[in-house]
Amino acid sequence: MIQCGWWRGAVIYQIYPRSFYDSNNDGIGDLPGVYAQLDYIANLGVDAVWLSPFFKSPMKDYGYDISNYRQVDPVFGDVEDVKKIVTKAHSLGLKVLMDMVLCHTSDQHTWFKQSRSSKCNDKADWYIWVDPNDDGTPPNNWLSIFGGSAWEWDSHREQYYLHHFLSSQPSLNFHNSAVRQQMLDETEFWLRMGIDGFRFDAINFCFHDSLLTNNPAKSKNKRRGRGFSTDNPYAYQYHYYDNTRPENIAFIEDLRELLNQYPGAISLGEIAAEDSIETMAEYTHSNTRLHLAYNFELLTDECHASYLHQVINQVNQKITGGWPCWAIGNHDVVRVRNRWGGGKGSLAQAKLYHTLLLSLKGSACLYQGDELALPQADIEYVDLCDPYGIRFWPRFKGRDGCRTPMPWNEQLNCGFSQAKPWLPVAKGHSALAVSHQLQDDDSMLNFCKHLLSWRKNSEVMRLGEMKNLQVEGELLSFTRFDEQVCILCIFNLSDKPVDYKLAKNYALVEQNCFALGLYLQKGQQIKLSPYSALLVEIASPAE
């Protein structure tokens, strides 16, 4: 039996509370709603929940702009609701992770209000303030992800302040030791309450280059990646100086040291860097930094076998001193059924993508609604809430399409709320409601429960190593193995049947098998149906 922390091989279910379940019928999901549906999550067979931010916030970026780290925003409930969730989750065998945003606050936070009030106060250096150039322009060429300059003029201090996202999300100055200690204290507040760990938002954005060096320009053929394209000027630069700075490592090690004081508490970092896989490897190296990290390499629209082979191979080669985590969906990207399905995506494709996700070496994140194979919602401009989408409409429609209410049943608003939801319920989601899928043996929901159960009962699939990663056309294959068992994993990512030739010295052990779609074996030749997968134990005939 392999001994390790609970997080190795764990499946983490991400909850976006605003859209999960509305307990008080005000149109917005809340923490009592999460509490009410914890049994549903436990019955899926996942190991933990990750709660997107529920802190006190003006909601300019829907909770990722925090105005008080120790208070729950009234729209979600209160601190007692958090305690109830933790207690019930633990009784169900679930861990609870919180989404912690360390690199910036809301401009409504008392720290920022004090900082902007003058150049001489206790918080004056808690944010990144810089004098303008002689011509009044910003100090350098850094850009905001949400559009325009990363510098915002403040008439109180007659200086610019840095913001990587909205101008209402000023960046904290992590070069200030008092700031670093304060953010450790904010983190520990929730650890003392029994939280099992944190998903750290944009964790590589904490530090900036203190010399304010200009970012170099990208050539035209390089203006893609990290989830960006030419519709956003952020893609025109290499972001070497405004994030992912070497000073961040020491702070991450301080975070780990804090977490080590609370047995079982873990860290999951979101990484969006110029070389995200290299940064993941650096941030998870040894047992002194993050426990887990995931990147955006599988959150793009590329899913052909050669690309997946490239990403998986790089992760396997580079992350040798840590443990990877994988995600193919979250609250920031188009739903995977559409993103990888060529705009529409079939149920068979959705099942295939999640079979692949849960077969890779590492832990995995599963975004709410993906277990139902929800397609991306088409939101009209008049209904948009996401400031990111409003800024870049219509080329980029923002993130609202993956944040629409969870469909629980076929009643009013799919059972999410009796009131008008904060985002419209998506057309077509009613037919994919939980209540409907539970009654359908072939549904995505029941498929996911079966797959998660098979994975949980297979130590080699949760904790084993990976080798023999191969690609041929749209067929991807690899093996997962430990000292006792070897599982062959084959994925047909095409809409046509494909053949796989089994090595001569191996035979299938079909008693230990998980199959998606149809396969036919003739001797050492295996034919797989379109959009299918085969996970099967292999053994030498001599054995």
N, C-alpha and C positions, 0 to 999 in steps of 0.2 A: 504493500500500500504506500503510495507516494504521500508524504507529509508536506503540507504547505499551507499558506494562508487561504482563507475562504475565497479571496478575490481571484485567485488563479483559476482560470477556466469558468469563472462566473458569468452569468448572463444578467445584464443590468437593464431594467425596463425604465425608459425615460417617460416621466409624466409632465405634461405642460398643463399646470393646474387650471389656468383660465379656461381651458377647453376640455377638461376631463369630465367633470360632473358637477352640476350646480345644485347644491343642497338647499339653498334658501330662495331659489327662483327669482334672482335678480338679473339673470342673463349671463352671469360670469361664474365659471367654475371656481371652487374654493377648497380649502383644506378639509372641512367636514365631508365634502364630496369625495375626496381622495380616501378618507377613512372608510366611507361607505362602500367603496369598491375594492378594498384591499383583498377581500376573498377572491374576487375575480382574478387579480394579479397573481396571487399565490397559486390558484388553480392552473394558471398558465404553465407553471413549472420554472419560473425565473428565480434568481437568487437574491436580487436586490432591486430597489426602486431608486431612481434619481429624480428628485423634485426640482424642476426649474424654479427660478427665484420667486419667493413670496414675501420678500422684505418690504418694509415701508418704502414707497416710491411714488413719484408723480406720474409714473407710467408713460413717460415720453418714449421709452424703449421697452415698455411692458415688463418692467421688473428688473431689467439689466441696468437700470439707473437707480441706484440705491441711495436713499436719503437717511436711513437709519438701519444699521446692520443687526441691531438687537431687537427690533420690533417687526411684527408681522403686519403687513398692510391690511387695514380693516376689510377690504374687499375680499380677502382670502380667509380671514378669521383672526386668531390670536395665538400667542405662544402656547397656551394650553392645548390648542388643537394640534400643534406640532408634537407635544408630549404624548397625546393620545395616539397619534399615528405611529410614533416610535414604539410605544407599548404594544399596540395591536400587531404591527408588522413583525416585531420580534416573536410574538406568540404564534405567528403563522410561519416562522422560519425565514422571514425576509429581513435583509439589512436595509438601512435607509441612508441615502446619500443626498446632500444638499448641494445646490448650485451656488458657488461662492464666487463673486466678482471682486477681485482684489485690485485690478489695475486702475480702476476709475470709480468715481462716485457720481451721484446726481449733483447738479449745480444747486440743488435745494438742500444739500447736506449742510449741517451747521459748520462743519470744518471748512467747506468752501466759502460759505458766507463770511466767516471770520477772515479767511485767507485773502479774499478780494477786498476787504474793507480798508486795508492799508498795507504798506510795505514793511511795517514794524509791528508785528503782533505774534502771538505764540504759534499761529498756524500760517504765518506769512510764506514759509518755505515748504508747505505741505503739498503744494501743487507746482506745476512747472510754468513759471512766469519769466517772460523774456521781453526786453526792450525791443522796440521796432528798429528796423534799419533806418538810416538817415532819411530815406525817402518815404518813411512811414509804412513800408511793406513788411510782411512777416519775416522772421529771422532766417528761414530757410525754405526749401521746396517740399517739405513733408506734406503728405496728403491724408485726408480722412477717408476711411473705408466707405462712409456714407455720403461722400461727395464733397469736392472743394478742398480748400486748405485745411490742414490739421491745426491751424492756429486761429483763435478767436480773439478779437480785440475786446478789452474790458475797460470801460471808461472810468471805473472807480480807481483802478491802479495805474491806468494809462500804460498798460502793458498787454502783451499777448499771452494767452494760456494755451497749453497743448490739449488736444482731444483727438483720440484715434477714431472715434465713432461720431455720435451727435455732438454738436457744440454744447449741449446741456449735460454732457458726460465728461467733465474735466479729468485729465489724467493725474493720478497721484504721483508725487515725487519720491520714488523708492531709493533715490540716492540719500535721502534723509533717514537716518537710523530711527528717529522717533516714528516715522510713518511705517517703517517695516515692523517695529514692535507693536504698533497699534493694530496692524492687520493680523498679526499673530494673535493678539488678544481678542479680536473680533471672531476669529476662527475658533479659539478655545472656548468662547462663550457657548457655542453650540455643541462642542465636544462634551462639555460638562453636563449637557442636557441628554446625552446618550446617543447623539448622532453617530453613525458608523463611518462617516467619511464625507468627502467632498468631491464634486466635479468642479475643477477650477477653470472658470471661463477665461479664454484668451491669456493663459498663464505666461506665455512668452512675451507679453506686452508690458510687463511691469516696469522694466528699465528702458531708458533711452540713452543715446549717446550724449554725454554731457558737453561735448564740443559742438553739438548741433550740426554735424557734418551733413551736407546735402546728399540725398540718395541719388545714385547713378541712374541714368535712363536705360530702359530696355529697348532693344531693336524691335521692329514691328512684328517679326515672327515669334517673339518671345512674350507677347502681351496676353498670355493666358496662364491659368494655374491658380492655385489657392482659392478656387471658386470664383475667380474674376475673369472678365473678358474686356474687349476694347470698348464696351459700352460704359465702362467705369474708368476714369483716368488713374485710379489707384493701380491699375494693371500696367501703367506706363513706367513704373519705377521698380528697381530692386530695393526692397525694404531692409537694407542692411543696418541702418542707423537708428530707425525709430522703434524697432523692436528686436527681440531675440538677441539681446546683448549678453556678453559673457558674465557680467555681474549678477545675472539672474540665477546662476547656478547656486551661489552661496545662499541666496534667499530660499530657494527650493529645498536646500539641505536643512535650513532652519525650520521650514514647514514640516519636513519629515521627522526631524527631531521632536517637534511638538506632538505630531501624531503618534510617535512611538511611545509617548507617555500614556496613551489610551489604547490598550490592547485591542487589536482587531480593526482599528480605525485606518482608513485608506485614503489615498489621493488618486484622482483620475484627472489628468490634464488635457485640455483642448489645445492642440498645436496647429497653428497656421503660420508656417514660416517658408522662406524661400526654398529650403531643403527640409521639408517637414519630417521625412523619415530619419534623416541624420539628427535632427533636433529631438525627435522622439527617443532615439537611441541615447543621446546625450542626457536627456532629462530623466530617463529611467535606469541609467547605468548603476549597477551595484545595488546595495540595499540602503542607500543614503539619500536617495532623491525620490521622485514620484514612484508610486507603486505601478501605475498604469498611465498610458497616454494614448490618444487616438488623433488621427489627422484627417485631412479632407481628401486624401487620394482616392478613396472609394465613395466620396460624396460629390463627385463630378458626374458628368453625363457619359463618361466613357466606361464601357463594360465589355468590350470585345476581349476574347480570351488572351490575346497577346499583351494587352494592357494589364489585365489582371495578373498574368504571369509575371510581368515586370515589377508590379507593385509588391506582390507577395514575396517574390524572390529578394527584392531589396530589403524588405522588413526582416526576412529570415536571416539575411547576411549581416545586416547592421545591428539588429537588436539581439545581441548575444549576451549582454550583461543585465538584461531586464526582461520584462514580460509584455508582449504587445496586447493591444485592445483594438477591436475592429468595430466600425460603424458604417452602415450603408444608408442610414436615414437619421434625421433629427429635425429640430424645430427651425433650422436655418436654410434648408434646401428643399427642392421639389421632391415630392414623394417618390420613392424608389420605383414603384410600379410604373410611373410615367417616365422618370429620368432615365432608367435603363431599358424601358420597354418601348422606346421609340415614339413617345408621346401618349400612347394608350396603354399598352402592356396587358398581357393576358394573365389569368389566374395561374396558369402553368409557369409562366415566367416569374411571377411573384414568389411562388413556392420554390423555384430553382434558386433564386437569388438568396433566399433565407437559408436554404440548405447549404449553400456555399459559405455564407457568413458563419454559420454555426459548425462548420467543419474545419475552419482554419485554426491553426495553433494560436491560442491566446484566449482572452476574454472577449465579450461582445456586448454591444449596446443595441437594444431593440426599442424603437420609437413607437409611442402609443399610436394605435391604429394601423401600423404596418402588419400586425398579426391578423388584421382583417383584410389585408391587401387593399386598403383604401387608395383610390386614385387622387391625384392632386385636384383640389377644388379650383374652379374658375371664378375668381372674385372680380366683380365689376369695380371700376375705378371709384365710383361713389361710395362703395362699401369698404374700401381699403382703410386699414388702421396703421399698417407698418410704415413708418417714415422712410425707410429704405426704399420700399416699393413706390411710394408717392414721389420720391425724388427722381427715380430713374424710369418711371413709366413712360412709354409702354414696352420698351425693349426688355426691361426687367420688371416683373410684376410684384417683386417683393416676396415676403415669407408668409403672408397670410394664407396662401393656398394650402399649406401643410399644417396650419394651426386651427382649422375649423373644428367645431364641436365633435366630440366622440359620439358615434351613433350607437346607442344602447338598445333601442327597440324601434318599432315602426309607429310609435305614437307621436304626439306633437313634438317638433324639434328633435326627433329621434330619441326622445327620452332624456335629452341633456338638460333641459330646463322648461318650465312652464311659461317663462317670460321670453321676450325677443332676445336671442343670443347676441353677444358682443360681435361675433362674426356670423354671417349667414350659414345655416346648415347646408352642406354641399348637395347638389342634385345628384341622385344616384347612390348616395351613402345609405339611404334607408334600407335598400335591398341588401346591404352588407352589414346590417346591424348585428350586434352581439347575439341578441335573442334569436335571430334567424339562423346565424351560423352555428350556434350550439346544436340546432336540430338537424344540421346537414353534415353527414359523415365525411363528405368530400370538400367541406369548406376550408378556407385558409386558416381559420381559427383552430379547428380540430386538427388540421395538419400540423400547425405550429406546436400545439400541445403534445402531439405524438412525437414530433422531432425533438422537442425540448426534453421530453421524458427519456427518449432513446439516448440523447447526449448525456443527460444527468446520470444514467445508469451505465455509462461507458467511460471508465477511467481514462482509457487511452484517447478518447475523443476530447475529453476535457483537459487532460494534462500531458498527453503524449507529445513526442517530438514529431517533426515533419521532415520528409525527404522526398527525393524522386519527383520534384515539381517539373511537369512537362506540359508542353502545349503543341497541338497539331491542328491547324485550322481553328475551328471554334470548339475544340475539345480540350479541356483542361483536366489534368490529373495530378495526384500526389498521394503519398501514403502517410498515415499517422501511426506511430508505433511506440511501444515500450518494451520491456524485457519479456513480456508474455504474449502480446497480441500485435498484429499488424493489420491495419484497415486500409484498403484501397479505396480512394475517393475519386470518382470520375464524374465530370460535368459536361453535358452536351449543351452548349449555349446557343445552338443554332435551331432554326425551324425545320431542319431536315434530319433524318436518321444518320447516325455516324457509327463507325466501327472502331473498336478498341481491341488491340491485340495483347492478350495477357502473356506475360513472360512464361517461357516453357517450364521453368522450375516452380511455378505456382499454380495452386488450384483454389477455387472459391470455397469458402466455408459459409454456406448460405444460412446456417442457423443463426449467424450473427450478421444481419444484413438490414440495411434501411434503403428502400428503393423508392424513387420518385419517377413516375412514368413506367414505361415498359422496357425490359431488356431481354435479350435472347442470347444464350450462350451455345456456340457450336465449337467444341474443342477449345482452343485457346482464343477464339474470336468471340467478342461480345458486341452485339448490336444494340445501341441505345436509341430510343424514340426521341423526337424533337423535345427540347427543353426538359431534359430528364437528368437524373443523377442516380448514381449507384454507390453506396457506402457499404463495403462488404469485407469481411475478414478474409485474408489470404494466407495460405500455408503451403509449405513444400510438400508434395505428395509423399516424399520419403518420411515425413514426420507422422 
